[in-house]
Each structure stands twice: as C-alpha cells, then as structure tokens.
C-alpha cells in the first residue's frame, strides 16, 4: 500500500516515516471495529480521529491536511483496489476548522531581492552559489527543488533557454502521464550570471556538467530551506520568528518560495495575461485553453517576448534603475572582521558548514 500511496499522492519517500506513524495511530484508533469487520468503520469515526489530531497541539496545519489526504487514499485503496470494504467512509471527509489554511507567503519586493543579492556577495565562496540560486528563482519562478536540481545539461546558454522537468509533477510521470518539459527563456541578468558561474567552474578545472549549485544541492531541500530563512534574518530582511514545534506554530510568511510569488506578482503588475503567467510559472494543471494563448505552450520565444521585458532588474544597484532607496544594509561590520574569521562566523550563523 505504501508504494501505491507514493505513486498516487506524489509523496517523497522521506515523508513515509511520519505517514506510517499516522497510519499506525489510525489503525489503533479504529482497532476494535476494524478487527471485527473493516466495513464497520464509519465516517464519524474518521472525523473524530482527524479532529483529535488537529486539536492535539502536536502537528502543524499542513501536516494535518496531508494526513487527511492520506486517510482518503487509504480507504479508496481498500474499496477500489483490494475490495475489502463496500462503502468508503472517508468520502467527503473535510478538513477540521483548526487545519484550514491561514495567510499565505509574502512576495519579495524588488529592493529586498537587490539588497539580499548585494549581501550575498559579502559572504565569500558560499555566497557565489547562493546568489546564482536566488537569481534563478527570481527570474524563472522555480520552486526550490527544481532550482537546486537544475543541471548544466538543462541550460542552453547559446539558445538562452532552460528546459527541465518539474519535480512536483513526478507523481503523474510515475502513473505514465506524459508531461512536457518546462521551457523558460533566460533573462539577460540571469544569463550574465550563469555565464559568470560557468567561467568560475571552467577556471577551476572542473567539467561543465552536473548540478549548477552542487554544494547547496548536496545539503538537501529541507536544510537549504531553513538556511535561507537564517540568511534573510542575517541580512536584516526578515525578523519574523515562529515556534519550532506544535500545532500553533505560525508558518513563516517569507521563504524561498516567496521568489515564486514575487515573479508572478511582478508579471501581474506589468499586465501580463493570466494564461502567460501560468505558462511561465509552470501551472500546467490550471492552464486555460484559450485559443489566443495556445501558441504559448512550451514556446520560449513567446514567453521571452511578452514576459522577460516585464520582469524588473534585480542584479543592479537601485540608483542605476531609478527606483526608491534600498533597504538598510545588514548590521554586520564586515570590514572590521578578518576574512577567515568572518567566513567562520557567517558559517556558524547561517548554519552552513564551509568547505575547506
């Protein structure tokens, strides 16, 4: 059943330990009825189980929502795949009010991204990969997993295009559904950065293949997501703190995914049509099939013409772009700390284990 859930829910294997623990708790909760006859478990039992977990104070809202989706799939599996029950008691199982979504992510402002990019230039070798990663997200709206896993083989600097498979749609590929690759035109500032990054790799005598940010990619999505929050705090761009555990934990409203929200917001403010915004961001499951926009499907030329010109300049000083005054620089006296000591201190603060 676990394999079946993995295939149909698109869950990462890393999450199965928590999912298995939840399934064990569910089986314990319905044990008496299920032992006598699995079909005796009714909708009200599952509602009570979900409500108890939602009010226990042990789980985040997002975790509760995932658990409810899994419960629905378990009983769908029991009815439709192995045929051990005749009626699905989880059908129509809703989210407890305690697990409903709150406010979403906050998009970055243009000047915040510029300030972050300038600050990343001060933290040495690790900042090189971080800056490239930020510019990739800031000009392509890529999710963290896709940006971390982007390879040189997927980037065509001559054609100025990036072609990649969205990790989020892997569960559909496992079902045999054909999903076309994303094709995103490369913004001029990102193109300049990638060429610079390429030159660094070649000068170091390394082959131009594999991950573009191998050091960060090797640390994994979860660790990088947390490290990015610390980067924002260190750069003086975000000071929101949240409890680390429990149901009352407030989701951080700023994170790496905020770049995705920012790019979509910038396109919307620039008057880019909704269908083109969805195409650029890879919202293929929601894409409208309007005749006027059918030609935009996987067409980097159309996206380049309509979208790239609408994106703001990020890797430039605000004075050069005529924008308002940037945010204050981070309160770290960089010039007063020896380089080696600075690197060690920043590594400790950001949670990065620097390579020697």
Buried (B, 14 or more C-beta within 10 A) or exposed (E): EEEBBBEBBBBEEEBBEBBEEBBEBBEEBBEEBBEEEBBBBEBEBBBEBBBEBBBEEEBBBEBBBBBBBBBBBBBBBBBEEEEEBEEBBBEEBEBBEBBEEEEEBBBBBBBBBBBBBBBBEBBBEBBBBBBBBBBBBBBBBBBBBBBBBBEBEBBBBEEBBBBBBBBEBBBBEEEEEEEEEBBBBBBEBBBEBBEEBBEEBEEEEEEBEEBBBEBBBEBEBEEBBBBBBBBBBBBBBBEEEEEEEEBEBEBBBBBBBBBBBBBBBBBEEBEBBBBBBBBBBBBBEEBEEEEEBEEBBBBBEBBBEBBBEBBBBBBBEBEEBEBEEBBEEBEBEEEEBEEEEBBEEBBEBBBBEBEE
